[in-house]
Amino acid sequence: MASSSLSDIMRDHASGLLDHKRASEQLRKDAIKDIGDLCDTATSSLSAQLTRVLSNQREIESLSRDCAHLVQQHVRSTAKWTKLVDQFNASLKELGDVRNWAEVIERDMLDVAATLEIVHSSLNPASASANAMGQLSLDDD
C-alpha cells in the first residue's frame, strides 16, 4: 500500500506540476498578449499624436508662408506710402517757395508803384494833390 500511496503522491505531484506548468504557460501567454495589446495601444496613441503634430506643423508652415507674404505686401505698401508722403512734402515745400516768391514779387511791385507815385507826384504837383483828394474822398466812402 505504501507503494500505491507513493505512486499516487507522485502522480498527484506530476499532475499538479503539469497543471502548474499549464497555468504558468497560460499566464505567460496572457501576459505576452496583454503586453502586445499595450504596445499596440501605445503605438496607436503615439501614431495619432504624431499625425496631429505633423498636421499642426504643416498648418504652422502654411500660416508662416501666408504671414511672410502679407509682411512683404505690407513692406511694399509702406514703401509706396512713404514715397507718396515724401512727394507730398516736396510739393508743400515747392508751394511754400512759390508763395514766398510771390510775396517777394508783390513787395517789389508795391515798392515800384510807390516809387512811381513819388516820381509822378514830384513831376506833377497839381495832379498829386488832386489824386490825394480823390484818395481821401474814396477812403471816406
N, CA, C and O atoms as CSV, one atom per row, in Angstrom:
chain,resi,resn,atom,element,x,y,z
A,1,MET,N,N,0.764,-1.186,0.000
A,1,MET,CA,C,0.000,0.000,0.000
A,1,MET,C,C,0.819,1.272,0.000
A,1,MET,O,O,0.412,2.317,-0.508
A,2,ALA,N,N,1.951,1.139,0.573
A,2,ALA,CA,C,2.817,2.294,0.625
A,2,ALA,C,C,3.267,2.649,-0.771
A,2,ALA,O,O,3.436,3.820,-1.112
A,3,SER,N,N,3.460,1.613,-1.577
A,3,SER,CA,C,3.888,1.913,-2.924
A,3,SER,C,C,2.768,2.561,-3.709
A,3,SER,O,O,3.002,3.439,-4.540
A,4,SER,N,N,1.559,2.126,-3.443
A,4,SER,CA,C,0.473,2.746,-4.164
A,4,SER,C,C,0.261,4.157,-3.667
A,4,SER,O,O,-0.103,5.034,-4.449
A,5,SER,N,N,0.463,4.380,-2.487
A,5,SER,CA,C,0.271,5.711,-1.983
A,5,SER,C,C,1.424,6.612,-2.434
A,5,SER,O,O,1.219,7.798,-2.690
A,6,LEU,N,N,2.635,6.053,-2.533
A,6,LEU,CA,C,3.755,6.833,-3.043
A,6,LEU,C,C,3.544,7.120,-4.522
A,6,LEU,O,O,3.810,8.231,-4.983
A,7,SER,N,N,3.075,6.140,-5.260
A,7,SER,CA,C,2.813,6.378,-6.667
A,7,SER,C,C,1.647,7.351,-6.840
A,7,SER,O,O,1.646,8.149,-7.777
A,8,ASP,N,N,0.654,7.296,-5.946
A,8,ASP,CA,C,-0.448,8.268,-6.006
A,8,ASP,C,C,0.074,9.681,-5.720
A,8,ASP,O,O,-0.332,10.658,-6.349
A,9,ILE,N,N,0.966,9.746,-4.772
A,9,ILE,CA,C,1.540,11.058,-4.422
A,9,ILE,C,C,2.366,11.565,-5.605
A,9,ILE,O,O,2.296,12.741,-5.963
A,10,MET,N,N,3.155,10.659,-6.211
A,10,MET,CA,C,3.964,11.059,-7.363
A,10,MET,C,C,3.079,11.487,-8.519
A,10,MET,O,O,3.335,12.499,-9.171
A,11,ARG,N,N,2.011,10.690,-8.771
A,11,ARG,CA,C,1.076,11.031,-9.831
A,11,ARG,C,C,0.396,12.374,-9.530
A,11,ARG,O,O,0.264,13.223,-10.411
A,12,ASP,N,N,-0.023,12.548,-8.306
A,12,ASP,CA,C,-0.662,13.818,-7.919
A,12,ASP,C,C,0.326,14.973,-8.065
A,12,ASP,O,O,-0.017,16.053,-8.545
A,13,HIS,N,N,1.571,14.713,-7.634
A,13,HIS,CA,C,2.597,15.748,-7.755
A,13,HIS,C,C,2.867,16.063,-9.232
A,13,HIS,O,O,2.934,17.235,-9.601
A,14,ALA,N,N,3.019,15.055,-10.072
A,14,ALA,CA,C,3.259,15.252,-11.504
A,14,ALA,C,C,2.065,15.962,-12.128
A,14,ALA,O,O,2.231,16.854,-12.959
A,15,SER,N,N,0.857,15.560,-11.722
A,15,SER,CA,C,-0.352,16.202,-12.234
A,15,SER,C,C,-0.393,17.657,-11.786
A,15,SER,O,O,-0.747,18.545,-12.561
A,16,GLY,N,N,-0.031,17.893,-10.535
A,16,GLY,CA,C,-0.003,19.267,-10.009
A,16,GLY,C,C,1.034,20.106,-10.746
A,16,GLY,O,O,0.791,21.263,-11.087
A,17,LEU,N,N,2.231,19.481,-10.991
A,17,LEU,CA,C,3.265,20.195,-11.743
A,17,LEU,C,C,2.782,20.505,-13.151
A,17,LEU,O,O,2.997,21.602,-13.667
A,18,LEU,N,N,2.132,19.531,-13.763
A,18,LEU,CA,C,1.614,19.739,-15.110
A,18,LEU,C,C,0.546,20.829,-15.105
A,18,LEU,O,O,0.540,21.683,-15.992
A,19,ASP,N,N,-0.341,20.816,-14.143
A,19,ASP,CA,C,-1.366,21.872,-14.028
A,19,ASP,C,C,-0.703,23.224,-13.776
A,19,ASP,O,O,-1.087,24.240,-14.355
A,20,HIS,N,N,0.307,23.209,-12.894
A,20,HIS,CA,C,1.032,24.448,-12.595
A,20,HIS,C,C,1.749,24.965,-13.844
A,20,HIS,O,O,1.756,26.166,-14.112
A,21,LYS,N,N,2.360,24.033,-14.617
A,21,LYS,CA,C,3.046,24.406,-15.857
A,21,LYS,C,C,2.048,24.993,-16.854
A,21,LYS,O,O,2.298,26.018,-17.488
A,22,ARG,N,N,0.897,24.301,-16.973
A,22,ARG,CA,C,-0.133,24.790,-17.899
A,22,ARG,C,C,-0.626,26.174,-17.473
A,22,ARG,O,O,-0.780,27.072,-18.301
A,23,ALA,N,N,-0.872,26.333,-16.159
A,23,ALA,CA,C,-1.339,27.633,-15.650
A,23,ALA,C,C,-0.278,28.711,-15.890
A,23,ALA,O,O,-0.600,29.825,-16.301
A,24,SER,N,N,1.007,28.366,-15.627
A,24,SER,CA,C,2.099,29.324,-15.851
A,24,SER,C,C,2.211,29.669,-17.328
A,24,SER,O,O,2.379,30.832,-17.697
A,25,GLU,N,N,2.115,28.633,-18.176
A,25,GLU,CA,C,2.183,28.870,-19.625
A,25,GLU,C,C,1.022,29.760,-20.070
A,25,GLU,O,O,1.206,30.672,-20.877
A,26,GLN,N,N,-0.183,29.489,-19.535
A,26,GLN,CA,C,-1.349,30.319,-19.893
A,26,GLN,C,C,-1.152,31.754,-19.406
A,26,GLN,O,O,-1.472,32.699,-20.127
A,27,LEU,N,N,-0.631,31.924,-18.194
A,27,LEU,CA,C,-0.350,33.264,-17.664
A,27,LEU,C,C,0.699,33.971,-18.519
A,27,LEU,O,O,0.580,35.164,-18.798
A,28,ARG,N,N,1.752,33.209,-18.945
A,28,ARG,CA,C,2.784,33.791,-19.796
A,28,ARG,C,C,2.183,34.236,-21.120
A,28,ARG,O,O,2.483,35.329,-21.600
A,29,LYS,N,N,1.323,33.385,-21.724
A,29,LYS,CA,C,0.680,33.735,-22.994
A,29,LYS,C,C,-0.235,34.946,-22.816
A,29,LYS,O,O,-0.263,35.844,-23.658
A,30,ASP,N,N,-0.991,34.958,-21.697
A,30,ASP,CA,C,-1.868,36.111,-21.423
A,30,ASP,C,C,-1.046,37.382,-21.236
A,30,ASP,O,O,-1.419,38.449,-21.722
A,31,ALA,N,N,0.082,37.258,-20.523
A,31,ALA,CA,C,0.949,38.424,-20.301
A,31,ALA,C,C,1.523,38.922,-21.628
A,31,ALA,O,O,1.557,40.126,-21.885
A,32,ILE,N,N,1.974,37.986,-22.469
A,32,ILE,CA,C,2.516,38.378,-23.783
A,32,ILE,C,C,1.436,39.047,-24.619
A,32,ILE,O,O,1.693,40.052,-25.281
A,33,LYS,N,N,0.210,38.485,-24.591
A,33,LYS,CA,C,-0.904,39.087,-25.343
A,33,LYS,C,C,-1.221,40.479,-24.790
A,33,LYS,O,O,-1.421,41.425,-25.552
A,34,ASP,N,N,-1.265,40.597,-23.447
A,34,ASP,CA,C,-1.560,41.898,-22.839
A,34,ASP,C,C,-0.470,42.923,-23.146
A,34,ASP,O,O,-0.766,44.086,-23.418
A,35,ILE,N,N,0.780,42.492,-23.103
A,35,ILE,CA,C,1.891,43.392,-23.444
A,35,ILE,C,C,1.791,43.797,-24.911
A,35,ILE,O,O,2.016,44.959,-25.249
A,36,GLY,N,N,1.453,42.847,-25.787
A,36,GLY,CA,C,1.272,43.162,-27.208
A,36,GLY,C,C,0.137,44.151,-27.405
A,36,GLY,O,O,0.255,45.092,-28.190
A,37,ASP,N,N,-0.984,43.937,-26.676
A,37,ASP,CA,C,-2.109,44.878,-26.756
A,37,ASP,C,C,-1.703,46.256,-26.247
A,37,ASP,O,O,-2.061,47.277,-26.835
A,38,LEU,N,N,-0.947,46.273,-25.142
A,38,LEU,CA,C,-0.474,47.541,-24.585
A,38,LEU,C,C,0.428,48.259,-25.581
A,38,LEU,O,O,0.306,49.468,-25.774
A,39,CYS,N,N,1.327,47.519,-26.209
A,39,CYS,CA,C,2.224,48.116,-27.215
A,39,CYS,C,C,1.421,48.637,-28.408
A,39,CYS,O,O,1.698,49.722,-28.919
A,40,ASP,N,N,0.426,47.861,-28.850
A,40,ASP,CA,C,-0.421,48.306,-29.965
A,40,ASP,C,C,-1.182,49.579,-29.601
A,40,ASP,O,O,-1.273,50.510,-30.402
A,41,THR,N,N,-1.726,49.609,-28.386
A,41,THR,CA,C,-2.462,50.800,-27.928
A,41,THR,C,C,-1.519,51.998,-27.833
A,41,THR,O,O,-1.854,53.094,-28.283
A,42,ALA,N,N,-0.347,51.787,-27.251
A,42,ALA,CA,C,0.623,52.882,-27.131
A,42,ALA,C,C,1.067,53.351,-28.514
A,42,ALA,O,O,1.186,54.551,-28.761
A,43,THR,N,N,1.310,52.402,-29.410
A,43,THR,CA,C,1.726,52.758,-30.770
A,43,THR,C,C,0.621,53.516,-31.485
A,43,THR,O,O,0.888,54.506,-32.166
A,44,SER,N,N,-0.615,53.062,-31.338
A,44,SER,CA,C,-1.747,53.753,-31.970
A,44,SER,C,C,-1.887,55.163,-31.414
A,44,SER,O,O,-2.085,56.120,-32.163
A,45,SER,N,N,-1.783,55.282,-30.097
A,45,SER,CA,C,-1.901,56.592,-29.461
A,45,SER,C,C,-0.781,57.517,-29.931
A,45,SER,O,O,-1.027,58.667,-30.293
A,46,LEU,N,N,0.462,57.001,-29.921
A,46,LEU,CA,C,1.600,57.814,-30.376
A,46,LEU,C,C,1.471,58.165,-31.852
A,46,LEU,O,O,1.826,59.266,-32.271
A,47,SER,N,N,0.963,57.227,-32.629
A,47,SER,CA,C,0.786,57.480,-34.049
A,47,SER,C,C,-0.251,58.588,-34.269
A,47,SER,O,O,-0.056,59.471,-35.104
A,48,ALA,N,N,-1.355,58.532,-33.511
A,48,ALA,CA,C,-2.384,59.582,-33.621
A,48,ALA,C,C,-1.818,60.927,-33.201
A,48,ALA,O,O,-2.078,61.944,-33.843
A,49,GLN,N,N,-1.041,60.931,-32.119
A,49,GLN,CA,C,-0.430,62.190,-31.662
A,49,GLN,C,C,0.584,62.703,-32.672
A,49,GLN,O,O,0.654,63.904,-32.931
A,50,LEU,N,N,1.361,61.804,-33.237
A,50,LEU,CA,C,2.347,62.196,-34.241
A,50,LEU,C,C,1.649,62.754,-35.479
A,50,LEU,O,O,2.106,63.736,-36.064
A,51,THR,N,N,0.553,62.132,-35.874
A,51,THR,CA,C,-0.221,62.635,-37.017
A,51,THR,C,C,-0.727,64.041,-36.725
A,51,THR,O,O,-0.679,64.919,-37.586
A,52,ARG,N,N,-1.217,64.249,-35.495
A,52,ARG,CA,C,-1.698,65.573,-35.106
A,52,ARG,C,C,-0.556,66.587,-35.102
A,52,ARG,O,O,-0.733,67.720,-35.551
A,53,VAL,N,N,0.607,66.190,-34.601
A,53,VAL,CA,C,1.769,67.089,-34.569
A,53,VAL,C,C,2.185,67.457,-35.996
A,53,VAL,O,O,2.440,68.625,-36.286
A,54,LEU,N,N,2.254,66.468,-36.879
A,54,LEU,CA,C,2.634,66.741,-38.272
A,54,LEU,C,C,1.607,67.638,-38.952
A,54,LEU,O,O,1.968,68.531,-39.718
A,55,SER,N,N,0.327,67.400,-38.673
A,55,SER,CA,C,-0.721,68.245,-39.232
A,55,SER,C,C,-0.573,69.680,-38.734
A,55,SER,O,O,-0.694,70.630,-39.506
A,56,ASN,N,N,-0.312,69.826,-37.438
A,56,ASN,CA,C,-0.102,71.161,-36.864
A,56,ASN,C,C,1.124,71.828,-37.473
A,56,ASN,O,O,1.115,73.029,-37.743
A,57,GLN,N,N,2.181,71.044,-37.689
A,57,GLN,CA,C,3.402,71.592,-38.281
A,57,GLN,C,C,3.125,72.097,-39.688
A,57,GLN,O,O,3.571,73.183,-40.059
A,58,ARG,N,N,2.382,71.306,-40.483
A,58,ARG,CA,C,2.044,71.748,-41.840
A,58,ARG,C,C,1.209,73.029,-41.800
A,58,ARG,O,O,1.432,73.948,-42.587
A,59,GLU,N,N,0.255,73.080,-40.882
A,59,GLU,CA,C,-0.590,74.271,-40.778
A,59,GLU,C,C,0.235,75.485,-40.356
A,59,GLU,O,O,0.045,76.584,-40.876
A,60,ILE,N,N,1.155,75.278,-39.404
A,60,ILE,CA,C,2.019,76.379,-38.969
A,60,ILE,C,C,2.896,76.855,-40.120
A,60,ILE,O,O,3.067,78.060,-40.306
A,61,GLU,N,N,3.452,75.930,-40.890
A,61,GLU,CA,C,4.278,76.312,-42.033
A,61,GLU,C,C,3.452,77.074,-43.061
A,61,GLU,O,O,3.926,78.058,-43.628
A,62,SER,N,N,2.230,76.631,-43.305
A,62,SER,CA,C,1.354,77.321,-44.255
A,62,SER,C,C,1.033,78.734,-43.758
A,62,SER,O,O,1.102,79.701,-44.517
A,63,LEU,N,N,0.685,78.837,-42.478
A,63,LEU,CA,C,0.389,80.153,-41.904
A,63,LEU,C,C,1.631,81.041,-41.915
A,63,LEU,O,O,1.531,82.250,-42.125
A,64,SER,N,N,2.782,80.450,-41.691
A,64,SER,CA,C,4.039,81.210,-41.720
A,64,SER,C,C,4.299,81.767,-43.116
A,64,SER,O,O,4.697,82.922,-43.270
A,65,ARG,N,N,4.067,80.922,-44.147
A,65,ARG,CA,C,4.238,81.415,-45.529
A,65,ARG,C,C,3.240,82.535,-45.825
A,65,ARG,O,O,3.598,83.549,-46.425
A,66,ASP,N,N,1.982,82.347,-45.400
A,66,ASP,CA,C,0.978,83.393,-45.616
A,66,ASP,C,C,1.370,84.680,-44.903
A,66,ASP,O,O,1.230,85.773,-45.452
A,67,CYS,N,N,1.861,84.540,-43.683
A,67,CYS,CA,C,2.282,85.709,-42.906
A,67,CYS,C,C,3.459,86.419,-43.586
A,67,CYS,O,O,3.487,87.647,-43.667
A,68,ALA,N,N,4.417,85.643,-44.067
A,68,ALA,CA,C,5.575,86.234,-44.759
A,68,ALA,C,C,5.113,86.976,-46.016
A,68,ALA,O,O,5.619,88.053,-46.331
A,69,HIS,N,N,4.150,86.392,-46.728
A,69,HIS,CA,C,3.614,87.040,-47.934
A,69,HIS,C,C,2.925,88.356,-47.556
A,69,HIS,O,O,3.113,89.372,-48.225
A,70,LEU,N,N,2.132,88.332,-46.487
A,70,LEU,CA,C,1.447,89.546,-46.044
A,70,LEU,C,C,2.443,90.606,-45.575
A,70,LEU,O,O,2.238,91.799,-45.801
A,71,VAL,N,N,3.511,90.173,-44.927
A,71,VAL,CA,C,4.537,91.132,-44.483
A,71,VAL,C,C,5.190,91.789,-45.699
A,71,VAL,O,O,5.434,92.995,-45.703
A,72,GLN,N,N,5.474,90.982,-46.738
A,72,GLN,CA,C,6.064,91.544,-47.954
A,72,GLN,C,C,5.119,92.559,-48.597
A,72,GLN,O,O,5.555,93.618,-49.048
A,73,GLN,N,N,3.816,92.231,-48.639
A,73,GLN,CA,C,2.835,93.176,-49.184
A,73,GLN,C,C,2.822,94.450,-48.351
A,73,GLN,O,O,2.766,95.554,-48.893
A,74,HIS,N,N,2.872,94.295,-47.043
A,74,HIS,CA,C,2.865,95.461,-46.156
A,74,HIS,C,C,4.118,96.313,-46.374
A,74,HIS,O,O,4.050,97.542,-46.381
A,75,VAL,N,N,5.250,95.651,-46.550
A,75,VAL,CA,C,6.506,96.388,-46.793
A,75,VAL,C,C,6.393,97.194,-48.087
A,75,VAL,O,O,6.769,98.366,-48.138
A,76,ARG,N,N,5.862,96.538,-49.150
A,76,ARG,CA,C,5.693,97.260,-50.422
A,76,ARG,C,C,4.714,98.418,-50.272
A,76,ARG,O,O,4.956,99.513,-50.780
A,77,SER,N,N,3.613,98.175,-49.576
A,77,SER,CA,C,2.606,99.218,-49.356
A,77,SER,C,C,3.197,100.376,-48.551
A,77,SER,O,O,2.961,101.544,-48.859
A,78,THR,N,N,3.961,100.038,-47.526
A,78,THR,CA,C,4.594,101.069,-46.697
A,78,THR,C,C,5.584,101.885,-47.520
A,78,THR,O,O,5.671,103.103,-47.370
A,79,ALA,N,N,6.321,101.216,-48.379
A,79,ALA,CA,C,7.281,101.932,-49.240
A,79,ALA,C,C,6.544,102.899,-50.169
A,79,ALA,O,O,6.994,104.024,-50.387
A,80,LYS,N,N,5.405,102.450,-50.716
A,80,LYS,CA,C,4.620,103.331,-51.588
A,80,LYS,C,C,4.101,104.531,-50.811
A,80,LYS,O,O,4.165,105.663,-51.289
A,81,TRP,N,N,3.582,104.277,-49.599
A,81,TRP,CA,C,3.064,105.381,-48.776
A,81,TRP,C,C,4.197,106.352,-48.414
A,81,TRP,O,O,4.009,107.568,-48.439
A,82,THR,N,N,5.346,105.818,-48.085
A,82,THR,CA,C,6.484,106.674,-47.741
A,82,THR,C,C,6.867,107.541,-48.935
A,82,THR,O,O,7.148,108.729,-48.780
A,83,LYS,N,N,6.877,106.949,-50.120
A,83,LYS,CA,C,7.199,107.705,-51.331
A,83,LYS,C,C,6.172,108.812,-51.561
A,83,LYS,O,O,6.530,109.942,-51.894
A,84,LEU,N,N,4.871,108.471,-51.376
A,84,LEU,CA,C,3.816,109.483,-51.554
A,84,LEU,C,C,3.958,110.618,-50.538
A,84,LEU,O,O,3.790,111.786,-50.887
A,85,VAL,N,N,4.266,110.278,-49.285
A,85,VAL,CA,C,4.436,111.313,-48.256
A,85,VAL,C,C,5.638,112.194,-48.600
A,85,VAL,O,O,5.581,113.414,-48.439
A,86,ASP,N,N,6.710,111.588,-49.066
A,86,ASP,CA,C,7.890,112.376,-49.464
A,86,ASP,C,C,7.549,113.313,-50.616
A,86,ASP,O,O,7.957,114.474,-50.621
A,87,GLN,N,N,6.791,112.797,-51.605
A,87,GLN,CA,C,6.372,113.647,-52.727
A,87,GLN,C,C,5.468,114.776,-52.243
A,87,GLN,O,O,5.589,115.912,-52.700
A,88,PHE,N,N,4.560,114.462,-51.318
A,88,PHE,CA,C,3.660,115.484,-50.782
A,88,PHE,C,C,4.459,116.557,-50.050
A,88,PHE,O,O,4.202,117.751,-50.207
A,89,ASN,N,N,5.435,116.119,-49.245
A,89,ASN,CA,C,6.286,117.085,-48.531
A,89,ASN,C,C,7.060,117.965,-49.509
A,89,ASN,O,O,7.194,119.170,-49.299
A,90,ALA,N,N,7.566,117.356,-50.573
A,90,ALA,CA,C,8.297,118.137,-51.583
A,90,ALA,C,C,7.355,119.147,-52.247
A,90,ALA,O,O,7.738,120.290,-52.499
A,91,SER,N,N,6.124,118.715,-52.528
A,91,SER,CA,C,5.152,119.622,-53.136
A,91,SER,C,C,4.822,120.770,-52.199
A,91,SER,O,O,4.732,121.921,-52.627
A,92,LEU,N,N,4.642,120.462,-50.922
A,92,LEU,CA,C,4.380,121.528,-49.948
A,92,LEU,C,C,5.552,122.499,-49.862
A,92,LEU,O,O,5.365,123.709,-49.737
A,93,LYS,N,N,6.749,121.957,-49.929
A,93,LYS,CA,C,7.943,122.801,-49.885
A,93,LYS,C,C,7.978,123.722,-51.112
A,93,LYS,O,O,8.257,124.916,-51.002
A,94,GLU,N,N,7.689,123.137,-52.285
A,94,GLU,CA,C,7.661,123.942,-53.510
A,94,GLU,C,C,6.568,124.994,-53.435
A,94,GLU,O,O,6.763,126.130,-53.868
A,95,LEU,N,N,5.407,124.617,-52.882
A,95,LEU,CA,C,4.308,125.569,-52.744
A,95,LEU,C,C,4.724,126.701,-51.820
A,95,LEU,O,O,4.418,127.861,-52.096
A,96,GLY,N,N,5.405,126.394,-50.742
A,96,GLY,CA,C,5.910,127.429,-49.841
A,96,GLY,C,C,6.918,128.313,-50.543
A,96,GLY,O,O,6.932,129.526,-50.334
A,97,ASP,N,N,7.768,127.718,-51.380
A,97,ASP,CA,C,8.746,128.504,-52.144
A,97,ASP,C,C,8.040,129.431,-53.121
A,97,ASP,O,O,8.424,130.592,-53.262
A,98,VAL,N,N,6.994,128.921,-53.806
A,98,VAL,CA,C,6.241,129.749,-54.765
A,98,VAL,C,C,5.536,130.874,-54.029
A,98,VAL,O,O,5.534,132.012,-54.499
A,99,ARG,N,N,4.938,130.577,-52.885
A,99,ARG,CA,C,4.243,131.610,-52.109
A,99,ARG,C,C,5.232,132.678,-51.668
A,99,ARG,O,O,4.951,133.871,-51.778
A,100,ASN,N,N,6.385,132.256,-51.169
A,100,ASN,CA,C,7.410,133.199,-50.744
A,100,ASN,C,C,7.863,134.050,-51.937
A,100,ASN,O,O,8.023,135.264,-51.809
A,101,TRP,N,N,8.068,133.421,-53.079
A,101,TRP,CA,C,8.476,134.144,-54.291
A,101,TRP,C,C,7.405,135.165,-54.671
A,101,TRP,O,O,7.723,136.300,-55.027
A,102,ALA,N,N,6.120,134.756,-54.593
A,102,ALA,CA,C,5.023,135.665,-54.943
A,102,ALA,C,C,4.968,136.840,-53.970
A,102,ALA,O,O,4.713,137.972,-54.382
A,103,GLU,N,N,5.201,136.584,-52.696
A,103,GLU,CA,C,5.193,137.680,-51.710
A,103,GLU,C,C,6.346,138.639,-51.960
A,103,GLU,O,O,6.180,139.853,-51.835
A,104,VAL,N,N,7.498,138.115,-52.308
A,104,VAL,CA,C,8.659,138.974,-52.615
A,104,VAL,C,C,8.356,139.830,-53.843
A,104,VAL,O,O,8.631,141.030,-53.858
A,105,ILE,N,N,7.777,139.189,-54.890
A,105,ILE,CA,C,7.417,139.940,-56.108
A,105,ILE,C,C,6.385,141.020,-55.771
A,105,ILE,O,O,6.483,142.147,-56.256
A,106,GLU,N,N,5.397,140.673,-54.940
A,106,GLU,CA,C,4.359,141.642,-54.576
A,106,GLU,C,C,4.971,142.832,-53.836
A,106,GLU,O,O,4.633,143.979,-54.130
A,107,ARG,N,N,5.866,142.572,-52.880
A,107,ARG,CA,C,6.520,143.678,-52.155
A,107,ARG,C,C,7.345,144.540,-53.118
A,107,ARG,O,O,7.342,145.768,-53.029
A,108,ASP,N,N,8.055,143.871,-54.043
A,108,ASP,CA,C,8.850,144.631,-55.014
A,108,ASP,C,C,7.941,145.497,-55.884
A,108,ASP,O,O,8.269,146.651,-56.161
A,109,MET,N,N,6.805,144.955,-56.317
A,109,MET,CA,C,5.867,145.723,-57.154
A,109,MET,C,C,5.271,146.896,-56.380
A,109,MET,O,O,5.092,147.981,-56.933
A,110,LEU,N,N,4.961,146.677,-55.091
A,110,LEU,CA,C,4.455,147.775,-54.256
A,110,LEU,C,C,5.509,148.856,-54.109
A,110,LEU,O,O,5.197,150.047,-54.148
A,111,ASP,N,N,6.769,148.437,-53.938
A,111,ASP,CA,C,7.861,149.421,-53.862
A,111,ASP,C,C,8.002,150.187,-55.164
A,111,ASP,O,O,8.195,151.403,-55.155
A,112,VAL,N,N,7.904,149.473,-56.300
A,112,VAL,CA,C,7.992,150.137,-57.616
A,112,VAL,C,C,6.831,151.097,-57.786
A,112,VAL,O,O,7.019,152.224,-58.243
A,113,ALA,N,N,5.598,150.652,-57.413
A,113,ALA,CA,C,4.419,151.520,-57.553
A,113,ALA,C,C,4.563,152.749,-56.666
A,113,ALA,O,O,4.251,153.860,-57.096
A,114,ALA,N,N,5.032,152.565,-55.432
A,114,ALA,CA,C,5.213,153.712,-54.534
A,114,ALA,C,C,6.263,154.656,-55.095
A,114,ALA,O,O,6.104,155.876,-55.048
A,115,THR,N,N,7.324,154.091,-55.619
A,115,THR,CA,C,8.388,154.922,-56.207
A,115,THR,C,C,7.855,155.695,-57.406
A,115,THR,O,O,8.142,156.882,-57.563
A,116,LEU,N,N,7.071,155.014,-58.260
A,116,LEU,CA,C,6.488,155.691,-59.430
A,116,LEU,C,C,5.523,156.803,-59.001
A,116,LEU,O,O,5.480,157.862,-59.626
A,117,GLU,N,N,4.763,156.564,-57.951
A,117,GLU,CA,C,3.854,157.617,-57.459
A,117,GLU,C,C,4.642,158.813,-56.959
A,117,GLU,O,O,4.276,159.962,-57.202
A,118,ILE,N,N,5.746,158.522,-56.247
A,118,ILE,CA,C,6.588,159.626,-55.733
A,118,ILE,C,C,7.180,160.400,-56.906
A,118,ILE,O,O,7.194,161.631,-56.904
A,119,VAL,N,N,7.667,159.673,-57.904
A,119,VAL,CA,C,8.256,160.342,-59.072
A,119,VAL,C,C,7.188,161.134,-59.810
A,119,VAL,O,O,7.418,162.275,-60.210
A,120,HIS,N,N,6.023,160.530,-59.988
A,120,HIS,CA,C,4.936,161.194,-60.708
A,120,HIS,C,C,4.458,162.434,-59.943
A,120,HIS,O,O,4.189,163.472,-60.547
A,121,SER,N,N,4.356,162.324,-58.640
A,121,SER,CA,C,3.892,163.474,-57.857
A,121,SER,C,C,4.943,164.582,-57.836
A,121,SER,O,O,4.593,165.761,-57.788
A,122,SER,N,N,6.212,164.224,-57.871
A,122,SER,CA,C,7.230,165.267,-57.892
A,122,SER,C,C,7.277,165.955,-59.252
A,122,SER,O,O,7.638,167.129,-59.335
A,123,LEU,N,N,6.914,165.239,-60.327
A,123,LEU,CA,C,6.892,165.851,-61.648
A,123,LEU,C,C,5.604,166.638,-61.879
A,123,LEU,O,O,5.637,167.644,-62.588
A,124,ASN,N,N,4.501,166.232,-61.325
A,124,ASN,CA,C,3.200,166.903,-61.487
A,124,ASN,C,C,2.606,167.207,-60.108
A,124,ASN,O,O,1.793,166.428,-59.609
A,125,PRO,N,N,2.992,168.314,-59.491
A,125,PRO,CA,C,2.492,168.600,-58.150
A,125,PRO,C,C,0.986,168.851,-58.133
A,125,PRO,O,O,0.352,168.542,-57.125
A,126,ALA,N,N,0.387,169.384,-59.172
A,126,ALA,CA,C,-1.042,169.683,-59.184
A,126,ALA,C,C,-1.847,168.389,-59.247
A,126,ALA,O,O,-2.850,168.260,-58.546
A,127,SER,N,N,-1.435,167.445,-60.056
A,127,SER,CA,C,-2.182,166.192,-60.156
A,127,SER,C,C,-2.004,165.354,-58.903
A,127,SER,O,O,-2.870,164.547,-58.566
A,128,ALA,N,N,-0.884,165.540,-58.209
A,128,ALA,CA,C,-0.638,164.790,-56.981
A,128,ALA,C,C,-1.625,165.211,-55.922
A,128,ALA,O,O,-2.153,164.365,-55.199
A,129,SER,N,N,-1.895,166.535,-55.809
A,129,SER,CA,C,-2.849,166.988,-54.797
A,129,SER,C,C,-4.252,166.565,-55.187
A,129,SER,O,O,-5.060,166.280,-54.304
A,130,ALA,N,N,-4.581,166.511,-56.493
A,130,ALA,CA,C,-5.899,166.052,-56.943
A,130,ALA,C,C,-6.051,164.567,-56.668
A,130,ALA,O,O,-7.112,164.103,-56.252
A,131,ASN,N,N,-4.992,163.840,-56.903
A,131,ASN,CA,C,-5.030,162.396,-56.623
A,131,ASN,C,C,-5.182,162.157,-55.132
A,131,ASN,O,O,-5.905,161.258,-54.703
A,132,ALA,N,N,-4.498,162.968,-54.358
A,132,ALA,CA,C,-4.589,162.815,-52.910
A,132,ALA,C,C,-6.005,163.118,-52.457
A,132,ALA,O,O,-6.526,162.439,-51.573
A,133,MET,N,N,-6.642,164.133,-53.051
A,133,MET,CA,C,-8.024,164.468,-52.712
A,133,MET,C,C,-8.946,163.337,-53.134
A,133,MET,O,O,-9.875,162.990,-52.404
A,134,GLY,N,N,-8.703,162.757,-54.307
A,134,GLY,CA,C,-9.515,161.644,-54.788
A,134,GLY,C,C,-9.374,160.438,-53.875
A,134,GLY,O,O,-10.333,159.712,-53.614
A,135,GLN,N,N,-8.171,160.249,-53.404
A,135,GLN,CA,C,-7.936,159.130,-52.495
A,135,GLN,C,C,-8.674,159.355,-51.188
A,135,GLN,O,O,-9.245,158.427,-50.615
A,136,LEU,N,N,-8.655,160.606,-50.719
A,136,LEU,CA,C,-9.347,160.918,-49.474
A,136,LEU,C,C,-10.847,160.712,-49.610
A,136,LEU,O,O,-11.485,160.138,-48.728
A,137,SER,N,N,-11.419,161.195,-50.746
A,137,SER,CA,C,-12.853,161.062,-50.929
A,137,SER,C,C,-13.234,159.603,-51.118
A,137,SER,O,O,-14.316,159.203,-50.687
A,138,LEU,N,N,-12.388,158.792,-51.745
A,138,LEU,CA,C,-12.657,157.365,-51.904
A,138,LEU,C,C,-12.568,156.642,-50.565
A,138,LEU,O,O,-13.333,155.719,-50.285
A,139,ASP,N,N,-11.610,157.086,-49.742
A,139,ASP,CA,C,-11.438,156.457,-48.442
A,139,ASP,C,C,-12.616,156.773,-47.527
A,139,ASP,O,O,-12.958,155.962,-46.667
A,140,ASP,N,N,-13.248,157.948,-47.698
A,140,ASP,CA,C,-14.371,158.346,-46.854
A,140,ASP,C,C,-15.606,157.522,-47.157
A,140,ASP,O,O,-16.431,157.297,-46.271
A,141,ASP,N,N,-15.749,157.069,-48.392
A,141,ASP,CA,C,-16.939,156.290,-48.765
A,141,ASP,C,C,-16.900,155.014,-48.077
A,141,ASP,O,O,-17.805,154.195,-48.243
